[in-house]
């Protein structure tokens, strides 16, 4: 079974400000655990929101210059984690980058392979946002394993 999710995560109090910054009414968000909110980004949504532009980071497929600049600007008052996962049949990868104060403060980090490290890029970035748990990693703690595809987060 695969896991293919693209999106960004913000603290819940920041969600409305982020939502208002996007001019498209098609952007939606889903609540996560520990006071976080996920903005899932489908391929179609990315095409509507942003013109095709180059990606400033080789670790990402969908993070283009327009989205990078917007997330940096929005991060001046609160951290924003952008991430991509792409796993199929136990092989794949994940990438994460954390913006805070208008700058990149973590990443871009990428992991590809069949065995996940003890601390994955997404979990490490979430921990930097204050997510913690003694039982599971931060990815599980916020509930990112609830849906395995970006579109499923929109239902």
N, C-alpha and C positions, 0 to 999 in steps of 0.2 A: 504494500500500500504506500502511496506517495504522500508527500507534504509539499505543497506549492503555495506559499502565501507571500504576498508583497504588501507592505503598508508601513505606517508609522504610528508610534505610540507617544502619547502625551499624558501628563497628569490630568485627571478629570476636570479640575477647575479651569484648565486651559482650553478645553474642547470647544466651547462656544466661540472663543476668539479665533481659533484655528479655522473652524467651520466658516466664520464670517470672512476670513481672508481669501477664501476660494470663491470665485465668481460663479461656479457651476452648482446648481441645486442637486446634482447627482451625487455629490460627495456625502457619504454617511459615515457614522461611527458606531462602534459597538463597545459596550462596557467590558472591561477586563477586571481581574481581581486587584486587590491592593491599591485601589484608587486610580487606576489607569484606564485609558480609553484607546481603542485601536481604530485607526482610519484605514480600512482596506482599500487597496488601489488595484483595480482590475486593469487589464491591458486597454480595454475600451475607455475607461475613465481617464487613464493617462493620455490617451490620444486626444480626448476631448479637452482636457485641462491644459495640456502643454503641446506646443509645436515640437516637431522633431528637432532635437539638438543633441550635441555630443554629450557623452557621459564623462564627467571629470574624474571618475574613479573606475579603474578597470575591474574592480571586484563586483560591480553591479551591472545588471542587465537593463534595469528600468530607471535608475536614478540619473536623470539628465540635468543639464546645467540650470534650466529654469526651476525645476523642483528643488535642487540643491540650494539655490539662492533664496527661494521662498522659505524653506525650512530653516536656513541660517537666520533670516530676518525674524521669523516667528520665535526662534529660540532665545531671543534677548531677555525674555522674562521667565522662561521655563525650559527645561530640557526637552528635546525631541529626539526619539530614536527611530531611524529609518532602517528597515531590514528587508531581506529577501531570503526565502527558503526554496530549495528545489531538490527534493529527494524522490527517487523512484526505485523500488526494489532494493532498498537498503543502501543505495549508493547515491551520493549527491552532495550538496553543500548548503551553507548559509553564510550570509554576509550581514554586517551591521556597521552602522556609523552613528555616533551620538553628537548632536549639536547642543551647545549651551553657550549663552552669552554672545550669540552671533558667530561662534567659531566651532570648528570641529574639535571635540575634547577626547574622543575615542574613535579609533579606526581611521580609515576603513579597515575592518578585519574580515577575513574570509577563511572558512574551513571547507575543504572538499575531501571526501573519502568515504570509506565504509564504516569507520569507527569514529564516534564523536569523542572529542577531548573531554576531560573532566569539566572544564569551563568553556562552553561554546561562546562564539562571538556575541550572540544575542543575549545569552544569560549574563555575560560579563557586562555588557552595556546596561542591561536592566538593573544589575546590582549597583552600578554607578548612579542610577536614578533613584536608588533607595529601596529597591525590591529585595526582599529577603525571606528565607524560609530555612528551617533546620531539617525539614523532611524531604524536600524536592528542590531541583534547581529553579532559578528565577523564571525560566521559560514556562515550566509547569505551574509555578506559584501564581503567575498572572492569568493562566488559563489559555496560553497560546496553542496548546495541543487540542483544544476543544473542536476546532475545525481544521481540516487538512487542505482546503482550497480557499483561495481569496474570495471567490463568489459566495461560498457558504457563510461567510461572516456577514453578508448583506441580507440574509433571510431573516 
